[in-house]
């Protein structure tokens, strides 16, 4: 028993509450359903086109204009939108903002087998982050409140892959590595699905549960340093949402190549923080319009990119490392329950819920980098939650999964 059943029932209840909030907000503040149906239908039809597989030998396809985008082709990086100064949010009208939500409790479970230095978490304005370790720099909080949001996003990512945990054509891998495992939920699900596999999850934060499948173990490792694993050790290596955490993606992919057995597969799943809307424009001065610039500009200040998807870094780094048979899938992930398709509606509802539950845990590191006072962070979050509740735009963000094979000897 790995706890997956309890997580599923909890997600179902959270989804019900999120949809109820959507319905209430829609009834009070949105235009009539009849007025919005044509635009919502057009946006949803674009979301349903999700596959984009490219030949391993062909160059990346040219990115079309925004007007002709399908879900399989994310737009090019937008670098013209600056992040607004912090005082913008205290000077902006509140439009009747009423947000009584509070951050969930922080703190991390102790792990007796680890040294005290690993558990000496950094604290930023009351939220905890991983301890100082090598060149590691993950921007998300590692406390309980944020971990719940990460587990909700795992459900979103699984829905995005239509119930799958991976896209690489693996069969019965004997040894598997999950780099940047986070809460460990992907590794737990994978170990359950492949009881004959030896699965290892690594991270800089020891936040994973101890009650896990017998074929799974977690280790503390900074993936930005040389890996401690042997050459040709793994059949499959998986990384997900390392965006904004790395200074050198090419070095990471070369380590994955070194540690894979010949014929083994490597898979990278990343996303963009920039929000888009096919049937309208998100105002750049709104909280939703500033979500992407906040991460992109904050990341630049610490030398870490949040435009991995837009710059096609995954494919480029995979090619440079020596992988072959490279394929990719681009995905549009809706936020909010506006799609009519049941799977997309679930994706949108849970995606929105993850941010609503702990917006602070997502942004606090970057607002600290940008020098925002706490009061202005709180006001920004209030604006963001109001915009998420009202849901005036059929918006989405882009993700990309890229996988490749290490050649046989």
C-alpha positions as CSV (number, residue, x, y, z in Angstrom):
1,X,0.0,0.0,0.0
2,X,1.7,3.2,-1.2
3,X,-1.0,5.7,-0.3
4,X,-2.1,6.2,-4.0
5,X,-5.8,5.4,-3.1
6,X,-5.9,8.0,-0.4
7,X,-4.4,10.6,-2.7
8,X,-7.0,9.8,-5.4
9,X,-10.0,10.3,-3.1
10,X,-8.5,13.5,-1.7
11,X,-8.0,14.8,-5.3
12,X,-11.6,13.9,-6.1
13,X,-12.9,15.9,-3.2
14,X,-10.6,18.9,-4.0
15,X,-11.8,18.8,-7.6
16,X,-15.4,18.9,-6.4
17,X,-14.7,22.0,-4.3
18,X,-12.8,23.7,-7.1
19,X,-15.6,23.1,-9.6
20,X,-18.1,24.5,-7.1
21,X,-16.1,27.6,-6.7
22,X,-15.9,28.0,-10.5
23,X,-19.7,27.6,-10.8
24,X,-20.3,30.3,-8.1
25,X,-17.8,32.7,-9.6
26,X,-19.2,32.1,-13.1
27,X,-22.8,32.8,-11.9
28,X,-21.9,36.0,-10.2
29,X,-19.3,37.7,-12.5
30,X,-19.0,36.1,-15.9
31,X,-21.0,36.8,-19.1
32,X,-23.8,34.4,-20.0
33,X,-22.9,30.8,-21.0
34,X,-24.5,31.4,-24.4
35,X,-22.3,34.4,-25.1
36,X,-19.1,32.5,-24.3
37,X,-19.8,29.1,-25.9
38,X,-18.4,29.9,-29.4
39,X,-15.0,31.2,-28.1
40,X,-14.7,28.4,-25.5
41,X,-15.5,25.8,-28.2
42,X,-12.8,27.2,-30.6
43,X,-10.2,27.3,-27.8
44,X,-11.0,23.7,-26.7
45,X,-10.7,22.4,-30.3
46,X,-7.2,23.7,-30.4
47,X,-6.4,22.1,-27.0
48,X,-7.6,18.7,-28.3
49,X,-4.8,18.6,-30.9
50,X,-2.0,17.6,-28.6
51,X,0.4,15.3,-30.5
52,X,3.6,16.6,-32.1
53,X,6.1,13.8,-33.0
54,X,9.2,14.8,-34.9
55,X,11.7,12.6,-36.8
56,X,14.9,12.0,-34.9
57,X,16.9,13.2,-37.9
58,X,14.8,16.1,-39.0
59,X,15.5,19.6,-37.7
60,X,12.9,21.2,-35.3
61,X,9.8,22.4,-37.2
62,X,9.4,26.1,-37.6
63,X,7.1,27.7,-35.1
64,X,4.0,29.2,-36.8
65,X,2.4,32.5,-35.9
66,X,0.1,32.7,-32.9
67,X,-2.9,32.8,-35.2
68,X,-2.2,29.3,-36.5
69,X,-1.0,27.6,-33.4
70,X,-2.2,24.2,-32.5
71,X,-1.7,22.5,-29.1
72,X,1.3,20.7,-30.6
73,X,3.2,23.9,-31.2
74,X,4.0,26.3,-28.3
75,X,4.6,30.0,-29.2
76,X,8.1,31.4,-29.3
77,X,9.5,33.0,-26.1
78,X,8.0,36.3,-25.2
79,X,10.7,38.6,-23.9
80,X,9.0,42.0,-24.3
81,X,6.8,41.8,-21.2
82,X,8.7,43.2,-18.2
83,X,7.8,42.2,-14.6
84,X,6.0,45.1,-13.0
85,X,7.5,46.7,-9.9
86,X,6.2,45.4,-6.6
87,X,4.4,48.7,-5.7
88,X,2.1,48.2,-8.7
89,X,0.1,45.8,-6.6
90,X,-0.5,48.0,-3.6
91,X,-1.4,50.9,-5.9
92,X,-3.7,48.9,-8.1
93,X,-7.5,49.1,-7.3
94,X,-8.6,46.1,-5.3
95,X,-11.9,45.8,-7.2
96,X,-13.6,44.5,-4.1
97,X,-10.9,41.9,-3.5
98,X,-11.8,39.7,-0.6
99,X,-9.3,36.9,0.0
100,X,-9.3,35.1,3.4
101,X,-7.3,32.1,2.3
102,X,-4.2,31.5,4.3
103,X,-1.1,29.5,3.5
104,X,-1.1,25.9,4.7
105,X,1.1,24.8,7.5
106,X,4.8,24.6,6.9
107,X,7.5,22.4,8.3
108,X,9.0,19.0,7.1
109,X,9.0,15.6,8.6
110,X,12.3,14.6,10.2
111,X,14.2,11.7,8.7
112,X,16.3,10.0,11.2
113,X,18.8,8.5,8.8
114,X,19.9,11.9,7.4
115,X,22.4,14.3,8.8
116,X,21.2,17.5,10.5
117,X,22.7,19.6,7.7
118,X,20.4,18.1,5.1
119,X,17.4,19.0,7.3
120,X,18.6,22.5,8.0
121,X,16.2,24.1,5.6
122,X,16.4,27.7,4.6
123,X,13.5,29.9,5.6
124,X,12.1,32.7,3.5
125,X,9.3,34.7,5.1
126,X,8.0,31.7,7.0
127,X,8.3,29.1,4.2
128,X,11.0,26.4,4.0
129,X,13.3,25.6,1.1
130,X,15.9,22.9,0.7
131,X,19.2,23.3,2.5
132,X,22.3,24.7,0.9
133,X,23.8,22.0,-1.2
134,X,26.3,22.4,-4.0
135,X,24.8,24.4,-6.9
136,X,21.2,23.3,-6.3
137,X,18.6,26.0,-6.3
138,X,15.0,24.9,-6.5
139,X,12.5,27.8,-6.3
140,X,9.5,26.0,-4.9
141,X,8.9,25.6,-1.2
142,X,9.4,22.1,0.3
143,X,6.9,22.3,3.1
144,X,3.7,20.3,3.5
145,X,1.5,23.0,2.0
146,X,3.4,23.2,-1.2
147,X,4.0,19.4,-1.4
148,X,0.2,19.0,-1.6
149,X,0.1,21.3,-4.6
150,X,2.9,19.3,-6.3
151,X,0.9,16.1,-5.8
152,X,-2.1,17.8,-7.4
153,X,0.1,18.8,-10.4
154,X,1.3,15.2,-10.7
155,X,-2.4,14.3,-11.4
156,X,-2.5,17.1,-14.0
157,X,0.6,15.8,-15.8
158,X,-0.7,12.3,-15.8
159,X,-4.0,13.5,-17.3
160,X,-2.0,15.4,-19.9
161,X,-0.4,12.1,-20.9
162,X,-3.8,10.4,-21.0
163,X,-3.2,8.4,-17.9
164,X,0.4,7.5,-18.7
165,X,3.5,8.0,-16.5
166,X,5.9,8.1,-19.5
167,X,6.0,8.2,-23.3
168,X,9.3,6.5,-24.0
169,X,8.8,3.0,-25.5
170,X,10.1,1.1,-22.5
171,X,8.8,-2.4,-21.7
172,X,10.2,-4.0,-18.5
173,X,13.1,-1.8,-17.3
174,X,15.3,-3.4,-14.7
175,X,16.7,-0.2,-13.2
176,X,15.1,3.2,-13.3
177,X,16.1,6.6,-12.0
178,X,13.8,9.6,-11.3
179,X,15.9,12.8,-11.0
180,X,14.4,15.6,-9.0
181,X,11.7,13.3,-7.6
182,X,10.1,15.9,-5.3
183,X,7.4,14.4,-3.2
184,X,8.2,11.0,-4.8
185,X,4.7,10.5,-6.2
186,X,5.8,9.7,-9.8
187,X,8.4,7.2,-8.5
188,X,5.8,5.6,-6.2
189,X,3.3,5.2,-9.1
190,X,6.0,3.9,-11.4
191,X,7.3,1.4,-8.8
192,X,3.8,0.2,-8.3
193,X,3.3,-0.3,-12.1
194,X,6.6,-2.1,-12.5
195,X,7.1,-4.2,-9.4
196,X,10.0,-6.0,-11.0
197,X,12.0,-2.8,-11.5
198,X,14.5,-1.3,-9.1
199,X,13.5,2.3,-8.9
200,X,15.6,5.2,-7.3
201,X,14.3,8.7,-6.8
202,X,16.8,11.5,-6.1
203,X,16.3,15.0,-4.7
204,X,17.9,17.7,-2.6
205,X,15.0,17.7,-0.1
206,X,14.2,14.6,2.0
207,X,10.4,15.2,1.8
208,X,9.4,11.8,0.4
209,X,7.3,9.4,2.4
210,X,8.8,6.3,4.1
211,X,5.9,4.0,3.3
212,X,6.7,3.1,-0.3
213,X,6.7,0.1,-2.6
214,X,9.5,-2.4,-1.7
215,X,11.3,-1.9,-5.0
216,X,11.7,1.9,-4.5
217,X,14.2,3.9,-2.5
218,X,15.0,7.6,-2.2
219,X,18.4,9.2,-2.1
220,X,19.7,12.7,-1.5
221,X,21.6,13.9,-4.5
222,X,22.3,17.3,-6.2
223,X,21.8,16.6,-9.9
224,X,23.7,19.7,-10.9
225,X,26.9,18.0,-9.7
226,X,28.5,14.9,-11.2
227,X,26.2,12.0,-10.4
228,X,27.3,9.3,-8.0
229,X,25.8,6.5,-10.2
230,X,27.9,4.3,-12.4
231,X,28.2,4.5,-16.2
232,X,25.7,2.3,-18.1
233,X,23.7,1.6,-14.9
234,X,20.0,2.5,-15.8
235,X,17.5,1.3,-18.4
236,X,15.4,4.4,-18.1
237,X,16.0,7.9,-16.6
238,X,13.1,10.3,-16.0
239,X,13.2,14.0,-15.1
240,X,10.2,16.4,-14.7
241,X,9.8,20.1,-14.0
242,X,13.4,21.1,-13.4
243,X,12.6,24.4,-15.1
244,X,14.2,27.3,-13.3
245,X,16.5,25.1,-11.3
246,X,19.5,24.5,-13.6
247,X,22.3,26.6,-14.9
248,X,23.5,24.0,-17.4
249,X,20.9,21.7,-19.0
250,X,23.5,20.3,-21.4
251,X,25.6,19.0,-18.6
252,X,22.6,17.4,-16.9
253,X,21.6,15.6,-20.1
254,X,25.2,14.4,-20.6
255,X,25.2,12.8,-17.1
256,X,21.9,11.1,-18.0
257,X,23.6,9.7,-21.2
258,X,26.6,8.5,-19.2
259,X,24.5,6.7,-16.6
260,X,22.1,5.0,-19.1
261,X,22.8,1.6,-20.5
262,X,23.2,1.4,-24.3
263,X,19.7,1.2,-25.7
264,X,18.2,2.8,-22.6
265,X,15.8,5.7,-22.7
266,X,15.9,9.2,-21.3
267,X,12.7,11.3,-20.9
268,X,12.4,15.0,-20.0
269,X,9.0,16.7,-19.1
270,X,9.1,20.5,-18.8
271,X,6.7,23.4,-18.8
272,X,6.5,27.1,-19.3
273,X,5.2,29.6,-16.8
274,X,3.9,31.9,-19.5
275,X,0.1,32.0,-19.9
276,X,-1.7,32.2,-23.2
277,X,-5.2,32.7,-24.5
278,X,-6.2,31.9,-28.1
279,X,-9.4,33.9,-28.2
280,X,-8.4,37.0,-26.3
281,X,-5.4,38.7,-24.8
282,X,-4.4,38.5,-21.2
283,X,-3.6,42.1,-20.0
284,X,0.1,42.3,-19.3
285,X,-0.7,44.4,-16.2
286,X,-3.0,41.7,-14.7
287,X,-1.7,39.2,-12.1
288,X,-2.2,36.4,-14.7
289,X,-0.3,38.4,-17.3
290,X,2.6,38.9,-14.8
291,X,2.8,35.3,-13.7
292,X,5.2,34.3,-16.5
293,X,7.4,37.5,-16.4
294,X,7.8,37.1,-12.6
295,X,9.5,33.7,-13.0
296,X,11.4,34.6,-16.2
297,X,12.9,37.8,-14.9
298,X,13.5,36.3,-11.4
299,X,15.2,33.3,-13.0
300,X,17.5,35.6,-15.1
301,X,18.7,37.3,-11.9
302,X,19.9,33.9,-10.5
303,X,21.2,32.5,-13.9
304,X,18.4,30.0,-14.4
305,X,16.1,29.8,-17.4
306,X,12.3,29.5,-17.3
307,X,12.0,29.5,-21.1
308,X,13.2,25.9,-21.6
309,X,10.1,25.0,-23.7
310,X,10.2,28.2,-25.8
311,X,14.0,27.8,-26.5
312,X,13.6,24.0,-27.3
313,X,16.4,23.4,-24.8
314,X,15.4,19.7,-24.2
315,X,15.8,18.6,-27.8
316,X,19.0,20.6,-28.3
317,X,20.6,19.3,-25.1
318,X,19.5,15.7,-26.0
319,X,21.0,16.0,-29.4
320,X,24.3,17.4,-28.1
321,X,24.6,14.6,-25.5
322,X,24.4,12.0,-28.3
323,X,20.8,10.6,-28.0
324,X,19.1,9.2,-31.1
325,X,15.5,8.4,-32.0
326,X,14.5,11.7,-30.3
327,X,10.8,12.4,-30.3
328,X,8.6,15.0,-28.6
329,X,5.1,15.8,-27.6
330,X,3.8,19.4,-27.0
331,X,0.8,19.9,-24.8
332,X,-1.5,22.8,-23.9
333,X,-2.6,22.6,-20.3
334,X,-5.8,24.6,-19.6
335,X,-6.3,26.3,-16.3
336,X,-9.9,26.5,-15.0
337,X,-12.9,24.4,-15.8
338,X,-13.8,26.1,-19.1
339,X,-13.1,23.2,-21.5
340,X,-16.1,21.0,-22.2
341,X,-14.0,17.9,-22.9
342,X,-14.0,15.9,-19.6
343,X,-10.3,15.2,-19.6
344,X,-9.4,18.8,-20.4
345,X,-11.9,20.0,-17.8
346,X,-10.2,17.8,-15.2
347,X,-6.8,19.0,-16.2
348,X,-7.9,22.7,-16.0
349,X,-9.7,22.3,-12.6
350,X,-6.8,20.6,-10.9
351,X,-4.2,22.9,-12.5
352,X,-6.1,25.9,-11.1
353,X,-6.6,24.2,-7.8
354,X,-2.8,23.6,-7.4
355,X,-2.1,27.3,-7.6
356,X,-5.2,28.4,-5.6
357,X,-4.1,26.1,-2.8
358,X,-0.6,27.5,-2.4
359,X,0.1,30.5,-4.7
360,X,2.6,31.7,-2.1
361,X,4.7,28.6,-2.2
362,X,5.1,29.0,-6.0
363,X,6.1,32.7,-6.1
364,X,7.7,33.6,-2.8
365,X,11.3,32.6,-3.7
366,X,11.1,34.6,-6.9
367,X,9.5,37.7,-5.4
368,X,12.3,37.5,-2.7
369,X,14.8,37.5,-5.5
370,X,13.1,40.5,-7.1
371,X,13.1,42.4,-3.8
372,X,9.3,42.5,-3.2
373,X,8.2,43.5,0.3
374,X,5.9,41.0,2.0
375,X,2.9,43.3,1.9
376,X,3.1,43.6,-1.9
377,X,3.5,39.8,-2.3
378,X,0.2,39.4,-0.4
379,X,-1.6,41.9,-2.5
380,X,-0.4,40.3,-5.7
381,X,-1.6,36.9,-4.5
382,X,-5.0,38.5,-3.7
383,X,-5.2,39.8,-7.2
384,X,-4.2,36.5,-8.6
385,X,-6.7,34.5,-6.7
386,X,-9.5,36.8,-7.7
387,X,-8.6,36.5,-11.4
388,X,-8.4,32.8,-11.1
389,X,-11.9,32.7,-9.5
390,X,-13.5,35.0,-12.1
391,X,-11.8,33.2,-15.0
392,X,-12.4,35.7,-17.7
393,X,-10.0,34.1,-20.1
394,X,-9.7,30.6,-21.6
395,X,-6.1,30.5,-20.8
396,X,-3.5,27.7,-20.8
397,X,0.2,27.1,-20.5
398,X,2.6,25.0,-22.6
399,X,4.4,21.8,-21.7
400,X,6.8,19.6,-23.7
401,X,7.9,16.0,-23.3
402,X,11.0,14.9,-25.1
403,X,12.5,11.4,-25.1
404,X,15.5,9.8,-26.7
405,X,17.6,6.6,-26.8
406,X,21.2,6.0,-26.0
407,X,22.6,4.2,-29.0
408,X,23.6,0.5,-28.8
409,X,27.3,-0.3,-28.8
